[in-house]
Amino acid sequence: MEKIPTGQNQYKSESESDIENEPHLSGQEGIDMMKTTTDTIEGINVKEFLESEDGREMIRNKKIVLAGPPRSGKSCMRQGLKEVISSNSENPYPYILTACPDGEGSWFQETMNADSELANKLKSEYKAKFTPEFVNRISDSVEKLSLELSFIDVGGIISPENKQICEHANGAIILAGETAVREGAPANWKEFFSELGIPVLAEVYSDYLGKEDVVNEVDENGVFRGSVHHLERGEKLSDRECIKFLSEHILNLGK
């Protein structure tokens, strides 16, 4: 499959994209198109991975990368997952490691909801570029993560820096919006993780213009597929059906 460019500014915001020239991809259509593109990459079979002794041992301490093209809504979905999982005291605490120097740490969404002006001011102050020191520090942190459940929120490009950061993870979730799905970007991310030996646990279509979520059953390879609608800062995300079912899928991995 021909690789598409992976520059930082490749994808516009889904709310700003020139997608009016194409019929809007509904939630199910987006899920189906995403699957069609990612099926071109062999990847790691999640079901077989979790049935193996090595796989069960690896997933005991889940280190799951949240990945996908820029502006797909990863920070919003990250916050939604955290809220859903944290709402039950019997669940493991969902630790979030921010692995991109974009100034948008795990604090950002809650601050944005409370004071958007302050959140944007702090983000601009913290924003930086990848440095060898940053990449080495985050890579070491991923390797040493020992909590039961951790999410690693990486930047939106496929790069040597992200490869080094992700190499000690043991699972991935790919989130992509309409423009990126039409251009086949999820397949590039699946190939990225396959080369690292990391199984893609879930593929989620970010349906910005949608009105409701769509949840498919986990497929024959053990991959969760769904569509989450209108990921937007300030929205209540913990009641999104896709995020709730994805949280349950993650918590039940390896059981």
C-alpha positions as CSV (number, residue, x, y, z in Angstrom):
1,M,0.0,0.0,0.0
2,E,1.3,3.4,-0.9
3,K,2.2,5.5,2.1
4,I,0.6,8.9,2.5
5,P,2.6,11.8,3.8
6,T,2.8,12.2,7.5
7,G,3.6,15.8,8.0
8,Q,2.4,17.7,11.1
9,N,-0.1,19.8,9.2
10,Q,-1.5,17.1,6.9
11,Y,-4.9,16.9,8.3
12,K,-7.3,19.8,8.9
13,S,-9.8,19.8,11.8
14,E,-12.7,17.7,10.8
15,S,-15.0,20.7,11.6
16,E,-13.0,22.8,9.1
17,S,-12.2,20.2,6.4
18,D,-13.5,20.6,2.9
19,I,-15.7,17.5,3.2
20,E,-18.8,19.1,1.8
21,N,-17.7,17.9,-1.7
22,E,-18.1,14.3,-0.4
23,P,-21.1,12.7,1.1
24,H,-20.6,12.6,4.9
25,L,-19.4,9.2,6.2
26,S,-21.9,8.0,8.8
27,G,-20.6,6.2,11.8
28,Q,-21.0,2.7,10.3
29,E,-19.6,3.8,7.0
30,G,-16.6,5.3,8.7
31,I,-16.1,2.0,10.6
32,D,-16.4,0.0,7.5
33,M,-14.0,2.2,5.4
34,M,-11.5,2.2,8.3
35,K,-11.6,-1.6,8.4
36,T,-11.2,-1.9,4.6
37,T,-8.0,0.1,4.7
38,T,-6.5,-1.5,7.9
39,D,-7.3,-5.0,6.6
40,T,-4.6,-4.4,3.9
41,I,-2.0,-4.7,6.7
42,E,-1.5,-8.1,8.3
43,G,-0.9,-6.9,11.9
44,I,-0.9,-8.8,15.2
45,N,-3.9,-11.0,15.8
46,V,-5.3,-9.7,19.1
47,K,-7.2,-12.9,19.9
48,E,-4.1,-15.1,19.4
49,F,-1.9,-12.6,21.2
50,L,-4.1,-12.8,24.3
51,E,-4.4,-16.6,24.2
52,S,-0.6,-16.9,24.3
53,E,1.3,-17.1,27.6
54,D,3.6,-14.3,26.5
55,G,0.6,-12.1,25.5
56,R,-1.3,-12.7,28.8
57,E,1.9,-11.9,30.8
58,M,2.5,-8.7,28.7
59,I,-1.1,-7.4,29.1
60,R,-1.1,-7.9,32.8
61,N,0.2,-4.3,33.1
62,K,-1.6,-2.6,30.2
63,K,0.5,0.1,28.4
64,I,-1.9,1.2,25.7
65,V,-1.0,3.9,23.1
66,L,-3.7,6.3,22.0
67,A,-2.7,7.1,18.4
68,G,-4.0,8.5,15.2
69,P,-3.7,11.5,12.9
70,P,-3.6,15.1,14.3
71,R,-7.0,16.7,15.3
72,S,-8.8,13.4,15.4
73,G,-10.0,14.0,19.0
74,K,-7.5,11.9,21.0
75,S,-7.3,14.3,23.9
76,C,-11.1,14.2,24.2
77,M,-11.3,10.5,24.0
78,R,-8.5,10.2,26.5
79,Q,-10.5,12.3,29.0
80,G,-13.7,10.3,28.3
81,L,-11.9,7.0,28.9
82,K,-10.4,8.3,32.1
83,E,-13.8,9.5,33.4
84,V,-15.6,6.3,32.6
85,I,-13.0,4.0,34.1
86,S,-12.4,6.2,37.2
87,S,-16.2,6.3,37.9
88,N,-16.0,2.8,39.3
89,S,-13.7,2.5,42.3
90,E,-13.2,-1.2,41.6
91,N,-11.4,-0.4,38.3
92,P,-7.7,0.2,38.2
93,Y,-6.7,3.8,38.0
94,P,-6.2,4.9,34.4
95,Y,-2.8,6.6,34.5
96,I,-2.1,8.9,31.5
97,L,1.4,9.6,30.2
98,T,1.5,12.5,27.8
99,A,4.1,11.6,25.3
100,C,4.0,14.6,23.0
101,P,5.5,18.0,23.8
102,D,2.5,19.9,22.5
103,G,1.6,21.5,25.7
104,E,-1.6,19.5,26.1
105,G,-1.0,17.3,29.2
106,S,-3.6,15.2,30.9
107,W,-4.6,18.3,32.9
108,F,-5.7,20.1,29.7
109,Q,-9.2,18.9,29.1
110,E,-10.4,19.5,32.7
111,T,-8.8,22.9,32.7
112,M,-10.4,23.7,29.3
113,N,-13.8,22.8,30.7
114,A,-13.3,25.1,33.7
115,D,-11.5,28.0,32.1
116,S,-10.7,27.8,28.3
117,E,-8.7,31.0,28.3
118,L,-6.4,29.7,31.0
119,A,-6.0,26.3,29.4
120,N,-5.0,27.8,26.0
121,K,-2.6,30.2,27.8
122,L,-0.9,27.3,29.6
123,K,-0.8,25.2,26.5
124,S,1.0,27.9,24.5
125,E,3.6,28.3,27.4
126,Y,4.3,24.6,27.6
127,K,4.3,23.8,23.9
128,A,7.7,22.6,22.6
129,K,9.4,20.4,20.0
130,F,10.7,16.9,20.4
131,T,14.2,16.8,21.7
132,P,16.5,13.8,22.3
133,E,16.2,14.4,26.0
134,F,12.4,14.5,25.9
135,V,12.2,11.3,23.8
136,N,14.6,9.4,26.0
137,R,12.8,10.4,29.1
138,I,9.4,9.4,27.9
139,S,10.7,6.2,26.4
140,D,12.2,5.3,29.7
141,S,9.0,6.1,31.4
142,V,7.0,3.9,29.1
143,E,9.4,1.0,29.7
144,K,9.1,1.4,33.5
145,L,5.4,1.7,33.7
146,S,4.2,-0.9,36.2
147,L,0.6,0.2,36.9
148,E,-2.3,-2.1,35.9
149,L,-3.6,0.3,33.3
150,S,-1.7,3.1,31.6
151,F,-2.5,5.1,28.5
152,I,0.3,6.7,26.4
153,D,-0.9,9.7,24.4
154,V,1.4,10.2,21.5
155,G,1.6,12.9,18.9
156,G,-0.3,12.7,15.6
157,I,2.6,11.8,13.3
158,I,4.4,8.6,12.5
159,S,8.1,9.4,13.3
160,P,11.3,8.0,14.7
161,E,10.6,9.8,17.9
162,N,7.2,8.1,18.3
163,K,8.7,4.8,17.4
164,Q,11.2,5.0,20.2
165,I,8.5,6.2,22.6
166,C,6.1,3.4,21.7
167,E,8.5,0.4,21.5
168,H,7.8,-0.7,25.1
169,A,4.0,-0.4,24.9
170,N,1.9,-3.6,24.6
171,G,-1.3,-2.4,22.9
172,A,-2.7,0.4,20.8
173,I,-6.0,2.2,20.0
174,I,-6.2,4.0,16.6
175,L,-8.6,7.0,16.4
176,A,-9.2,8.7,13.0
177,G,-11.6,11.2,11.6
178,E,-13.3,11.4,8.2
179,T,-10.5,13.1,6.2
180,A,-7.9,10.7,7.5
181,V,-10.0,7.6,7.0
182,R,-10.7,8.6,3.4
183,E,-7.0,9.0,2.8
184,G,-6.1,5.6,4.4
185,A,-4.1,6.9,7.4
186,P,-5.3,4.2,9.8
187,A,-3.5,1.6,7.7
188,N,-0.2,3.5,8.1
189,W,-0.7,3.5,11.9
190,K,-1.5,-0.2,11.9
191,E,1.7,-0.9,9.9
192,F,3.6,1.3,12.4
193,F,2.4,-0.8,15.3
194,S,2.8,-4.1,13.5
195,E,6.5,-3.3,12.9
196,L,6.9,-2.8,16.6
197,G,5.1,-6.0,17.4
198,I,2.2,-4.2,19.1
199,P,-1.4,-5.4,18.6
200,V,-4.0,-2.8,17.7
201,L,-6.7,-3.5,20.2
202,A,-9.3,-1.1,18.9
203,E,-10.1,1.0,15.8
204,V,-12.4,4.0,16.4
205,Y,-13.9,6.3,13.8
206,S,-14.1,9.9,15.0
207,D,-17.4,11.1,13.5
208,Y,-17.3,14.8,14.2
209,L,-20.5,15.6,12.3
210,G,-22.4,12.6,13.7
211,K,-25.3,12.7,16.1
212,E,-24.8,9.3,17.8
213,D,-22.2,6.6,18.5
214,V,-22.1,3.3,16.8
215,V,-20.6,0.2,18.5
216,N,-19.8,-3.0,16.6
217,E,-19.0,-6.3,18.2
218,V,-15.4,-7.3,18.8
219,D,-14.4,-8.9,15.5
220,E,-13.0,-12.4,14.9
221,N,-9.5,-11.1,15.5
222,G,-10.3,-9.6,18.8
223,V,-10.4,-6.0,17.6
224,F,-13.0,-3.6,19.0
225,R,-14.6,-1.4,16.4
226,G,-16.8,1.6,16.9
227,S,-17.6,5.2,16.1
228,V,-17.7,8.1,18.5
229,H,-19.6,11.3,17.5
230,H,-18.6,14.9,17.9
231,L,-15.5,14.8,20.1
232,E,-15.3,18.4,21.2
233,R,-13.8,20.1,24.2
234,G,-16.4,21.1,26.7
235,E,-18.7,18.3,25.8
236,K,-19.7,15.6,28.3
237,L,-17.9,12.6,27.0
238,S,-18.3,9.9,29.7
239,D,-21.8,9.2,28.5
240,R,-20.7,8.3,24.9
241,E,-21.7,4.7,24.2
242,C,-18.5,4.0,22.2
243,I,-16.3,5.2,25.0
244,K,-18.2,3.2,27.6
245,F,-17.9,0.0,25.6
246,L,-14.3,0.7,24.7
247,S,-13.5,1.1,28.4
248,E,-15.1,-2.2,29.2
249,H,-13.2,-3.9,26.3
250,I,-9.9,-2.6,27.7
251,L,-10.7,-3.6,31.3
252,N,-11.6,-7.1,30.2
253,L,-8.5,-7.7,28.1
254,G,-6.7,-10.9,29.2
255,K,-9.5,-12.1,31.5
